[in-house]
Amino acid sequence: MTEIAKARPVAELKPGADPRAYPDRPWVGVGVVVWRGDEFLLIQRGKPPRLGEWSIPGGGQELGETVRDTAIREVREETGVEIAVGGLIDVVDSVRRDAQGRVAFHITLVDFAARWVSGEAVPGDDAMGVGWFRLDDLPKLGLWAETVRVIRESQSLVPL
């Protein structure tokens, strides 16, 4: 279920500006659609890429960590919420090229559905805001099309 998502080209980056830039292999990121009843959790990104935009919680997998453990850790770090990880939603490759066509970023995103277990959502290390939203809020959030698709597909993987 892998899909290549080609995003808008990126501007030239200064050397060392982002350790994920101009990689020799893809980076693995894990995203989580956390459901609490009929609401899902989003973070407002506090770091590039997509600084200030709303997104599902998640982040980079660490060496020796399973993707499910990454999901739990990232949600806890970014929101303070404890979750029960459910099913795999999809695996999406985000490939962004610079003006010369070189791969500037290649991140393989592993997206899970999860159920909220406990905790009040508060912005953590990589988030400048958090919020619970309903599906009818999606059109006004300005989310990446892949994020909208993943949120919609996650509904059937977590009992409400």
C-alpha positions in Angstrom: 0.0 0.0 0.0 2.8 2.4 -0.8 2.0 5.6 -2.6 4.5 8.2 -3.9 3.4 11.7 -3.0 5.2 14.4 -4.9 5.1 17.6 -3.0 5.9 21.1 -4.3 9.6 21.7 -5.1 11.8 23.0 -2.2 14.1 26.0 -2.3 17.8 25.4 -2.0 18.9 24.6 1.5 22.1 25.8 3.2 24.5 22.9 4.0 23.7 21.5 7.4 20.4 23.3 7.7 18.5 20.1 8.1 20.1 16.7 8.6 17.4 15.0 6.6 18.1 17.2 3.5 19.8 15.6 0.5 19.8 12.1 2.0 21.5 9.0 0.6 18.5 6.9 1.7 14.9 7.7 2.9 14.2 8.7 6.5 11.4 6.8 8.4 8.7 8.8 10.0 5.7 7.6 11.9 2.4 9.4 12.0 -0.6 8.6 14.3 -4.3 9.4 13.9 -5.4 9.4 17.5 -9.2 9.0 18.0 -11.2 10.0 21.2 -14.8 9.2 20.4 -15.6 11.0 17.2 -12.7 13.4 17.5 -9.1 13.1 16.2 -6.0 14.8 17.6 -3.8 17.2 15.6 -0.7 19.1 16.4 0.3 22.5 15.1 3.9 21.9 13.9 6.6 23.8 15.8 9.4 22.9 13.4 10.0 22.7 9.6 8.9 21.2 7.3 5.4 22.7 7.4 6.1 25.0 10.4 2.8 26.3 11.9 0.6 23.9 9.9 -1.7 21.4 11.5 -0.7 17.7 11.1 -1.1 14.4 12.8 1.3 13.7 15.6 4.5 11.8 14.7 8.1 11.9 14.1 11.3 10.0 13.3 12.0 6.5 14.2 15.0 6.0 16.4 17.6 3.2 15.9 16.4 0.0 17.7 12.9 1.3 18.0 9.9 -0.5 16.4 7.5 1.7 14.4 4.7 1.0 17.0 7.0 2.1 19.8 7.8 5.2 17.8 4.1 6.0 17.5 3.6 5.8 21.3 6.7 7.8 22.1 6.0 10.6 19.5 2.4 11.0 20.6 3.5 11.2 24.2 6.3 13.7 23.5 4.2 16.0 21.2 0.9 15.9 23.1 1.2 14.3 26.6 -1.4 11.7 25.6 -1.2 7.9 26.1 -2.6 5.7 23.3 -3.3 2.2 22.2 -2.0 1.7 18.7 -4.4 0.1 16.3 -4.1 -0.8 12.7 -1.7 0.3 10.0 -3.4 2.9 7.8 -0.8 3.2 5.0 2.8 3.8 4.1 3.4 6.9 2.1 6.6 8.2 0.5 7.0 12.0 0.6 9.6 12.9 -2.0 10.5 16.6 -2.4 12.9 17.8 -5.1 14.9 21.0 -5.5 14.8 23.2 -8.6 17.5 21.1 -10.2 15.4 17.9 -9.7 17.7 16.5 -7.0 15.9 14.7 -4.1 16.0 17.2 -1.3 13.9 15.1 1.1 12.6 11.5 1.0 10.7 10.5 4.0 8.8 7.2 4.3 5.8 7.8 6.5 4.2 4.9 8.3 0.8 5.9 9.5 -1.2 4.2 12.3 -4.6 4.6 13.8 -4.8 4.7 17.6 -7.2 5.1 20.4 -6.8 7.8 23.1 -6.3 6.1 26.5 -5.5 8.9 28.9 -4.0 12.3 29.4 -4.9 15.9 28.5 -3.5 17.0 25.2 -0.9 19.8 25.6 1.8 21.0 23.2 5.0 19.2 23.7 8.5 19.2 22.2 7.8 19.6 18.5 4.3 21.2 18.7 3.2 24.8 19.1 -0.4 23.8 19.5 -2.7 20.8 19.9 -6.4 20.3 19.3 -9.2 17.7 18.9 -11.2 18.0 15.7 -14.1 16.3 13.9 -14.3 15.2 10.3 -16.4 18.2 9.4 -13.5 20.4 10.4 -11.2 19.0 7.7 -12.0 21.4 4.9 -11.0 24.5 7.0 -7.7 23.1 8.4 -5.6 23.4 5.3 -4.1 20.0 5.7 -1.9 18.2 3.2 -4.2 16.0 0.9 -2.4 12.9 2.1 -3.1 13.8 5.7 -6.8 14.2 5.0 -6.9 10.8 3.2 -5.1 9.1 6.1 -7.4 10.6 8.7 -10.5 9.5 6.7 -9.1 6.0 6.2 -8.2 5.6 9.9 -11.8 5.7 11.1 -12.4 2.0 10.3 -9.3 0.9 12.1 -10.2 2.2 15.6 -13.4 1.5 17.5 -15.1 4.8 18.3 
